[in-house]
Amino acid sequence: MLDQFEKFTHRLSGIFEWVGIVGLLVMMVVTCVDVVGAKIFLWRLFGAIDMVQLSQIVAVSFAASMTLILGRHIQVEFIINRFPKRLQAIISSFILCLSLGLFFLIIWRLVIIGHAFQTSGEHSATADIPYYPFAYGIALASIPVCFTLFIEMIKSIQRMVQK
């Protein structure tokens, strides 16, 4: 059952990664159009800074779960690797449990912030883009991160019990 859940999480993370890639492409295109327009045609793209900032949010948050799956996040292991395997599994389980709790808090607070943005009508300064879809989007993008952390925590607990 854990294998099926892991496959589902990988597929969902792959889909979210493509959303992040689209965010990165939007950021690149907006920046290029703004720079070329400003330098060649003496024309600036209205709201370019807002679009780039919000595209960064999409790119980073939606790629986070695949980054975690691929092990591309920064980890400090030079001391932990010297410990016995069972102690490594115990420490890993504890850290993953804390990380899972942190991401639950992040999702919870982002939903609250998204609702506050939605009810207050908060939007970007120049392009008038509403903020609430981005807060909800980051919360949604954090769900596969929680799934991945949960799977890794279960694997770590299994290693701890086996050793």
C-alpha positions as a printed NumPy array, in Angstrom:
array([[  0.   ,   0.   ,   0.   ],
       [  2.891,   2.349,   0.755],
       [  4.257,   1.689,  -2.739],
       [  0.955,   2.725,  -4.347],
       [  0.816,   5.871,  -2.238],
       [  4.413,   6.624,  -3.193],
       [  3.623,   6.181,  -6.913],
       [  0.599,   8.469,  -6.556],
       [  2.75 ,  11.069,  -4.795],
       [  5.394,  10.884,  -7.529],
       [  2.764,  11.347, -10.257],
       [  1.154,  14.265,  -8.431],
       [  4.569,  15.832,  -7.819],
       [  5.398,  15.407, -11.521],
       [  2.224,  17.25 , -12.512],
       [  2.963,  20.005, -10.003],
       [  6.522,  20.216, -11.294],
       [  5.153,  21.092, -14.737],
       [  3.086,  23.874, -13.172],
       [  6.322,  25.15 , -11.617],
       [  8.06 ,  24.96 , -14.996],
       [  5.276,  27.023, -16.543],
       [  5.756,  29.58 , -13.748],
       [  9.463,  29.685, -14.539],
       [  8.764,  30.153, -18.252],
       [  6.282,  32.95 , -17.563],
       [  8.887,  34.642, -15.397],
       [ 11.483,  34.331, -18.156],
       [  9.185,  35.584, -20.929],
       [  7.927,  38.546, -18.902],
       [ 11.487,  39.531, -17.988],
       [ 12.68 ,  39.238, -21.602],
       [  9.751,  41.231, -22.972],
       [ 10.226,  43.908, -20.333],
       [ 13.992,  44.226, -20.89 ],
       [ 13.818,  44.158, -24.701],
       [ 10.886,  46.569, -24.666],
       [ 12.7  ,  48.968, -22.361],
       [ 16.041,  48.88 , -24.194],
       [ 14.923,  48.786, -27.824],
       [ 11.45 ,  50.316, -27.966],
       [ 11.617,  52.519, -24.844],
       [  8.489,  50.752, -23.631],
       [  8.049,  48.916, -20.301],
       [  5.701,  45.996, -19.722],
       [  3.033,  47.159, -17.287],
       [  3.09 ,  45.126, -14.063],
       [  6.195,  43.144, -15.002],
       [  7.591,  43.174, -11.479],
       [  4.321,  41.879, -10.037],
       [  4.096,  39.138, -12.667],
       [  7.692,  38.046, -12.054],
       [  7.216,  37.981,  -8.287],
       [  4.048,  35.915,  -8.506],
       [  5.59 ,  33.602, -11.11 ],
       [  8.467,  32.963,  -8.717],
       [  5.958,  31.88 ,  -6.094],
       [  4.438,  29.416,  -8.55 ],
       [  7.82 ,  28.124,  -9.751],
       [  9.27 ,  27.524,  -6.3  ],
       [  6.219,  26.171,  -4.501],
       [  5.04 ,  23.786,  -7.198],
       [  8.529,  22.341,  -7.774],
       [  9.196,  21.765,  -4.055],
       [  7.756,  18.257,  -3.835],
       [  9.733,  16.93 ,  -6.809],
       [ 12.844,  18.617,  -5.45 ],
       [ 12.292,  16.791,  -2.168],
       [ 11.718,  13.467,  -3.947],
       [ 14.91 ,  13.856,  -5.966],
       [ 16.907,  14.784,  -2.847],
       [ 17.905,  18.211,  -4.143],
       [ 17.179,  20.059,  -0.892],
       [ 20.079,  21.132,   1.266],
       [ 20.92 ,  18.634,   3.991],
       [ 23.7  ,  18.74 ,   6.548],
       [ 24.85 ,  15.153,   6.97 ],
       [ 28.546,  15.271,   7.8  ],
       [ 27.956,  14.486,  11.506],
       [ 24.885,  12.265,  11.179],
       [ 26.646,   9.898,   8.756],
       [ 29.156,   8.97 ,  11.482],
       [ 26.408,   7.646,  13.786],
       [ 25.18 ,   4.034,  13.808],
       [ 22.443,   3.257,  11.275],
       [ 19.732,   2.891,  13.911],
       [ 20.552,   6.268,  15.471],
       [ 20.556,   7.805,  11.985],
       [ 17.05 ,   6.39 ,  11.441],
       [ 15.865,   7.738,  14.808],
       [ 17.216,  11.217,  14.065],
       [ 15.805,  11.106,  10.537],
       [ 12.367,  10.076,  11.833],
       [ 12.377,  12.922,  14.341],
       [ 13.46 ,  15.5  ,  11.755],
       [ 10.885,  14.258,   9.232],
       [  8.166,  14.407,  11.893],
       [  9.115,  18.015,  12.677],
       [  9.182,  18.85 ,   8.956],
       [  5.762,  17.295,   8.466],
       [  4.401,  19.337,  11.364],
       [  5.93 ,  22.491,   9.905],
       [  4.297,  21.896,   6.526],
       [  0.932,  21.191,   8.168],
       [  1.251,  24.577,   9.874],
       [  2.277,  26.205,   6.588],
       [ -0.768,  24.789,   4.792],
       [ -3.117,  25.79 ,   7.602],
       [ -1.8  ,  29.36 ,   7.78 ],
       [ -1.758,  29.769,   3.983],
       [ -5.413,  28.784,   3.781],
       [ -6.199,  31.365,   6.471],
       [ -4.113,  34.021,   4.7  ],
       [ -5.707,  33.118,   1.35 ],
       [ -9.154,  33.546,   2.845],
       [ -8.128,  36.896,   4.363],
       [ -6.78 ,  38.036,   0.977],
       [ -9.96 ,  36.884,  -0.716],
       [-12.325,  38.641,   1.68 ],
       [-10.291,  41.856,   1.836],
       [ -9.646,  42.025,  -1.913],
       [ -5.854,  42.278,  -1.497],
       [ -4.084,  42.592,  -4.83 ],
       [ -0.74 ,  43.567,  -6.343],
       [  0.107,  47.234,  -6.509],
       [  0.557,  47.806, -10.234],
       [ -1.018,  44.936, -12.175],
       [ -4.026,  44.547,  -9.85 ],
       [ -3.557,  40.756,  -9.645],
       [ -5.397,  39.235,  -6.657],
       [ -3.146,  37.502,  -4.115],
       [ -5.539,  34.874,  -2.772],
       [ -5.127,  32.325,  -5.623],
       [ -1.393,  32.306,  -4.983],
       [ -1.808,  31.706,  -1.237],
       [ -4.207,  28.844,  -1.966],
       [ -1.834,  27.592,  -4.666],
       [  1.125,  27.423,  -2.296],
       [ -1.045,  25.544,   0.197],
       [ -2.092,  23.12 ,  -2.539],
       [  1.512,  22.7  ,  -3.693],
       [  2.547,  21.873,  -0.111],
       [  0.263,  18.826,   0.049],
       [  2.566,  16.549,  -2.012],
       [  5.461,  17.784,   0.137],
       [  3.566,  16.482,   3.175],
       [  2.891,  13.202,   1.385],
       [  6.586,  12.83 ,   0.544],
       [  7.682,  13.667,   4.077],
       [  5.156,  11.164,   5.458],
       [  6.428,   8.409,   3.145],
       [ 10.041,   9.14 ,   4.072],
       [  9.118,   9.159,   7.768],
       [  7.455,   5.731,   7.458],
       [ 10.531,   4.381,   5.64 ],
       [ 12.779,   5.824,   8.328],
       [ 10.689,   4.239,  11.074],
       [ 10.893,   0.914,   9.222],
       [ 14.7  ,   1.248,   9.086],
       [ 14.745,   2.075,  12.778],
       [ 12.726,  -1.027,  13.664],
       [ 14.703,  -3.338,  11.35 ],
       [ 18.159,  -2.44 ,  12.676]])
